[in-house]
Amino acid sequence: MQLVNLGLGCIAFALLLFFIDSNTTPVNQLTVWISIIALIGMVFYTISYIYQFFDYEKIETYDRGSITILEEGILIDHKVLVQYAAIEYFSLHIDAYYEQRINMAMRTPTEQKSLGLKNTISFKTETGKLTRYFKLENKLRKELLEQILLNLVTTNKFSRLDAKRAIKLIPERFRTHGRYKEFVIQQIKAGRINCTEGLLLHGYSSDAEAKTLRSKYCN
C-alpha cells in the first residue's frame, strides 16, 4: 500500500509540475524532470501491482483446537459431540479460502491473497455458546462445506432452528436448485414459515407464477 501511495504521489507531483511549467514563462523548462518523476511514479505503481499477486493478508492467529462436522453432530476438540438436535442457534460464515484473492472490488493494487482464516462457525445450545474461526484450505473444501451445509439443512438436522434462519443457511449458489425450492415448500406446507416469506425465499419469475404457487401451497 505504501508503494501505491508513493507511486500516485510521484505522478500527482509530476502533473503539478507540468501545470506550473506550462503556465510559466519561459515554458517547458522542466520537461526532463517531469518525465523522470512521472516514470518513477509509474515504476512504483507497477511494482505494487505485481507485488499484490504475492502478498498475503496479515493475521495473528493461534490454535484453539478443532471442530469436525459429522453426520450425527459437531465434534469439538475430538472430545465433545454436540448433537444437531440440541442446537438452537447456528451460523456459518465463509469469508475466503486459502490463496483466494480478496479486496478485488477496489480495482487498485490493494488486492491480496487470503490466508483462509477468517471463516467463522458459531452455535448455541442450552449449555452455552461457541464461536470459532476456521481455515479453508482451498476452493474444493469450500464447495464441500457448502454441500454439507445444504445436506444438513434439507434433511432437517437443525430441528430446533427457526425455519427462516435454517433456509438462509443454505449457500446462495444452491438457491435456484430444486432441492432448495422443495425444502422451502416443505416449510410452507408444514406451517413453519408464513406463505409470503416462504414464497419470497423460494423465488418466482412472475406474478402469475407467484399466484400459482400461492394457490397450490398456501391454502
N, C-alpha and C positions, 0 to 999 in steps of 0.2 A: 504493500500500500504506500510506503514511503517513496519507492521508486516512481509510482504513478504520480504522486503529488509533485515530486521533483521534476519529472518529465513535463507535466502540464504547466508547472511554474515557468520552466525554461521557454516553452512555446508561447505562453502568455507574455513573458518579458520580451521575447523577440517581436511579437506583434506590436507591443507598446513602442519599442524602439523604431519599428518600421513606420508607425503612425507619426512619431516625433520627427523622424528623418525625412518623411515625405512632406512635412509641413514646415520645415526649417530651411532657410537659405544659407549656403547652397544645399541643394537636395542630394539624397543618395550618397552621403558621406560614410554611412555606417553599414553599407550593404554586406561587406565581408563578415563583420562581427555579427550582424543579424543572422546571416546564413549559418555561421558556426553555432551560435546559441540555439537556433531552431533545430539544427542537426543533432546537437547534444540532447535536446528535449525528446526528439523522436527516437534516439537510441535508448534513452532511459525508459520511455514508454513501451518500446518494442521488447526490451529485456523483461519488463514487468509482465507483459502479456505472455511471453514464453514461460516465465517462471511459474505462472499460475497453474500450469499443467503438472507441476511437480510439487506444488505447495499444498500441505495438509492443514486442516483446521487445528487450532491449538486447544487442547482439552486436558485438564488434570483429572486423572481417574485413579481409583483403587478398587480392588476386587472385594466384593462383599459376599460372594457365594454364587449360587446358581439357581436358575429356575428352569424347569423342564415341563413342557406342556404334553401331557399324556392323554390317552383316550378316556381314562377314568377320573382325571383331575390334574391339578398343578402340583408338581413336586418341588419343594423348596429345600435347597442345600442337600439334596439326596436323602432327606430325613422325614420331612413333614409333607404329607399328601393332603391337599385341600380339595375336597370334592366339589365339582361344579355346582351341584345342587345346594351347597352351602353358601355360595357366592351371591351376595345381594347387590353388589356394585362391581362393575368390571370396565376397565378402559385399557385400550392398547393403541399407542400412537407410534407409527413408523415414520421416522424422520428421514433416514437415508441409510443405504448400505455402504460397506467399506469401498472406498475409491469412487463413489458416485459423486458427480460434480454438483456443487452447491453454489448458492449466490449467483446463479446464472441470469436471473432477471435483471441484474444491474447492467449487463452488457458492457462492462468495463473490466479492466484487469483486477478484479477483487474476487474472482471465482477461485474456488479451492476444491480439493478432494476431501470428502468426508472420511472420518475415521470409523463411521458406522456405530457410534457410541451414544447418540442422543435419543435412541428409541426408548420408549417407556412402557411399562406394564404396571397397572395398579388395580387392586381388587380389595374388596371388603367383605368380611364375614361377621358373625355375631361376636367373635372373639377379638377382632381388631382389623386394622387396615395395613396393607403392604404396598409400597411403591418402589420400583427399582428401574434403573437404566439397564439396557442390554445391548449387546453388539450383534449386528447383522453382517455376516462375512461377505455376502455377495448378492447379486440380483436373484439368483436361483433360490437362496434361502429366504429372501423377502417374499417371493411369489409362493413358496411352500408354506410360509407362515400365514399368508393371506388365505390360501386354500384351506388350511387347518381351521382358521377362524370362521370361514364360511361353513365348514362342516359342523363345527361346534354349535353355531347359532341355528342352522337349519334343521339340526337333529334335536333341538330343544334341550341341549345340555345345561344352558343357563336358565333353569326353570323359575328361578326367583327374580329374574330381571324383568323390569318393565318392558313390554313388547316393543315400544317405540325405541327405547335405548338399545335393545337387542338387535333390532333391524339396522340401526345406524352403525352397529359394529361391523357389519358386512362391508368389505372394501369396495370402493367406488367402481372398480373395473368389473365387478360381478353384477352390477345393478341393472343391467339390461338382459341378464341371463334368465332363463326360465325357472331355474331353481330358486333364485331370489324372489321372483314375482310370485311363485307358488307359495313360498313361505309367508309373504305379506298377505296374500289372500287367506291363508290358514288363520292368521292372526285376526283378520277382519271377521271371518266366519265364526271364530271362537269367542268373539266379543272382547278380545284383549286390547284392541285398539279401535277407536271410532272410525266410521266409514270414510269421512272426509280426509282425516290424517292418513289413513291407510291407503287410499287411492292416490294421494299426493306422493307418498313414498313408493307406491307401485309404479306410478308413471303412466301417462297416456298421451297419445299423439293428437287427439282432437276432443272437442266437447261431445261429439257423438260417441266416441269410444268410452269416455268417462260415464256417459249416461247408460251405456250398455253394461259396463262393469258395476255401476251402482245398482241397476235393476236386477243384476244376476247375483250379487254377493251381499247386498246391504239390506235386504228385506228380512 
